[in-house]
Amino acid sequence: MKTQINFMDSVKSSYMVLIIAMLGIFAFISAVLIAWPALAYLGAKMFN
C-alpha cells in the first residue's frame, strides 16, 4: 500500500511539473508575440 501511495505522489508531481512547463512555454510565446511589434519598431529605429 505504501508503494502505491508513493507511486501516485510521483505521478501527481510529474504531472504538475508538466503542466507548469507547458504554461511557462505558453507564457514565453505569448510574451514574444505581444512584444514583437515594439521590438521590431525599436530595432528599425536603432539600425536605420
Backbone bond lengths (Angstrom), bond angles and torsions (degrees), N, CA, C in turn:
res aa  C-N    CA-C-N  psi(-1)  N-CA   C-N-CA  omega(-1)  CA-C   N-CA-C  phi
1 M - - - 1.456 - - 1.521 110.41 -
2 K 1.325 115.49 -38.48 1.472 119.50 -178.44 1.521 111.05 -65.11
3 T 1.331 117.34 -38.93 1.466 119.60 -179.99 1.517 111.21 -68.42
4 Q 1.328 117.38 -33.55 1.449 119.98 177.67 1.529 110.59 -66.30
5 I 1.307 117.26 -40.06 1.466 120.85 177.87 1.524 109.89 -65.30
6 N 1.333 117.48 -43.29 1.459 120.35 178.15 1.522 111.21 -63.41
7 F 1.326 117.70 -39.79 1.458 121.51 178.38 1.520 110.67 -63.73
8 M 1.325 117.73 -43.56 1.462 120.66 179.46 1.524 110.97 -65.39
9 D 1.323 117.29 -36.58 1.460 119.86 176.95 1.525 110.85 -64.52
10 S 1.329 117.54 -40.58 1.459 119.60 179.23 1.522 111.43 -68.81
11 V 1.333 117.09 -35.62 1.468 119.98 176.60 1.517 110.40 -66.24
12 K 1.325 116.79 -43.21 1.462 120.25 179.10 1.523 111.23 -63.82
13 S 1.321 117.64 -41.85 1.456 119.94 -178.59 1.525 111.28 -70.14
14 S 1.329 118.26 -37.70 1.459 119.31 177.93 1.521 110.64 -69.36
15 Y 1.328 117.80 -35.32 1.457 121.51 176.02 1.528 110.08 -64.44
16 M 1.321 117.16 -40.26 1.457 120.69 179.21 1.525 110.55 -66.50
17 V 1.318 117.51 -40.01 1.462 120.87 177.63 1.527 110.01 -62.96
18 L 1.324 117.65 -40.81 1.461 122.01 178.40 1.522 111.02 -63.09
19 I 1.317 117.22 -44.26 1.467 121.34 179.26 1.522 110.65 -63.01
20 I 1.335 117.48 -44.68 1.460 120.96 -179.62 1.520 110.74 -65.46
21 A 1.329 117.83 -38.92 1.460 120.83 177.96 1.525 110.92 -64.54
22 M 1.319 117.46 -42.58 1.463 120.08 179.31 1.524 111.07 -65.33
23 L 1.315 117.15 -39.89 1.457 120.11 177.24 1.526 111.32 -65.95
24 G 1.326 117.04 -36.49 1.457 120.30 177.36 1.515 112.16 -65.64
25 I 1.328 116.97 -41.53 1.463 120.21 177.61 1.522 110.10 -64.63
26 F 1.331 116.83 -42.70 1.462 120.62 177.65 1.527 111.14 -61.50
27 A 1.324 117.48 -41.49 1.468 120.73 179.47 1.526 110.82 -65.51
28 F 1.323 117.80 -40.34 1.466 121.16 179.36 1.523 110.80 -64.41
29 I 1.327 117.10 -46.78 1.468 120.00 179.87 1.522 110.80 -64.32
30 S 1.315 117.18 -40.29 1.462 120.66 178.45 1.523 111.26 -63.43
31 A 1.312 116.98 -42.21 1.462 119.94 179.82 1.522 111.20 -64.75
32 V 1.320 117.57 -40.68 1.465 120.49 178.39 1.525 110.72 -65.08
33 L 1.331 117.05 -44.34 1.466 119.76 -179.33 1.524 112.54 -66.89
34 I 1.323 116.70 -34.62 1.461 119.57 178.63 1.534 110.47 -72.27
35 A 1.317 117.40 -39.17 1.461 121.22 -176.38 1.527 112.73 -85.21
36 W 1.329 118.94 -7.99 1.455 121.03 -173.65 1.533 113.90 -58.74
37 P 1.338 120.91 -44.99 1.474 118.63 178.69 1.527 113.07 -61.17
38 A 1.306 116.97 -39.32 1.465 119.73 179.22 1.522 110.61 -68.12
39 L 1.322 117.48 -40.87 1.463 120.14 178.45 1.526 111.39 -65.56
40 A 1.324 117.29 -39.39 1.468 120.71 177.90 1.517 110.34 -65.31
41 Y 1.320 117.47 -40.31 1.466 121.03 178.97 1.527 111.05 -64.64
42 L 1.327 116.94 -45.80 1.463 119.89 179.64 1.513 111.41 -65.43
43 G 1.321 116.72 -39.07 1.465 120.06 177.74 1.510 111.57 -64.25
44 A 1.320 117.94 -39.71 1.460 120.83 178.35 1.524 110.75 -66.79
45 K 1.299 117.97 -37.38 1.474 120.87 178.72 1.536 111.10 -69.56
46 M 1.319 117.40 -35.32 1.463 120.17 -178.22 1.512 112.58 -73.99
47 F 1.334 118.27 -36.56 1.456 121.24 -173.26 1.527 114.06 -101.24
48 N 1.322 117.64 3.29 1.478 120.00 175.72 1.500 111.12 -116.66
